Amino acid sequence: MQLSVIKFQHSRHLTDKDFTWFLHEEQEYFNSLLQEPEEDVLAFKYLETLESQSSANSKI
């Protein structure tokens, strides 16, 4: 490890386990971004349904 990393660790009171934990948390965060939140999906489906209904009503 480079000296600057070691100095940073000591100045922030971090251990090697902390870095492992940071990586784990980061991976969980990125995995959570792989799927859109269900409430967003439902909101868009609702809007699409309203648009379809509005379009169908205007053709009548």
Secondary structure as GFF3:
##gff-version 3
##sequence-region A 1 60
A	DSSP	alpha_helix	3	12	.	.	.	ID=ss1
A	DSSP	alpha_helix	16	32	.	.	.	ID=ss2
A	DSSP	alpha_helix	38	59	.	.	.	ID=ss3
###
